[in-house]
Amino acid sequence: MVEIPDTDREGADQCQQGAAMTVPEVQAWFVREVLPLEAVLMQFLRRSTRNHTDAEDLRQEVYMRVCEAAQSDIPHSAKSFVFTVARNLLIDRARREPIVSIEAVADLETLNVAIDEPGPDRNAIARDELRRLQAALENLPQRFRSAVVMRKVDGLSRREIAARLGITEKTVERHLTEGLRALASSFYGESTNLGRQL
């Protein structure tokens, strides 16, 4: 690693602002300002991606874009610039993916990213549908509700549900089928007496 002489960073940044930078100047700035952020950047990328390989690939792409941009103008704040580039790459990747994980969306929401958000009317409709779904779930018999929640919310397999409830997989399948049928009927306004029949 090349040792960089310790200089006044603000003065160096002010001198370099607005002028095209030489490759050695960009390299020195990168080593001094960007590389110390690597641990925090990797933590952010790992939390925002599905696997560590993706995080490492994104890190390299962030570094490449930061260096390219710094050749024309060194940013005032390296940290905010690096994380802005990282956030934009994550958003671009999420937009290109056919299926976006809930975790990725949640992490992007914490960044206060300006994305296409539904209007207040769609938010109100969605909240109303969630309330109706919750009420429909509460009206299910306990054994059906447990099976549906374990499968659809917790993501457990039929075998895991059977083990937790102490029933056979065939019974779990029947609970899921009947529970989802009753849930759909209740949610879409059709009355059902399933809970009273069984």
Secondary structure, DSSP 8 states (H G I E B T S, - for coil): --------HHHHHHHHTTS---HHHHHHHIIIIIGGGHHHHHHHHHHHSSSHHHHHHHHHHHHHHHHHHHHH---S-HHHHHHHHHHHHHHHHHHH-SS--HHHHHHHHHTT-------HHHHHHHHHHHHHHHHHHHHS-HHHHHHHIIIIIS---HHHHHHHHTS-HHHHHHHHHHHHHHHHHHHTT----HHHH-
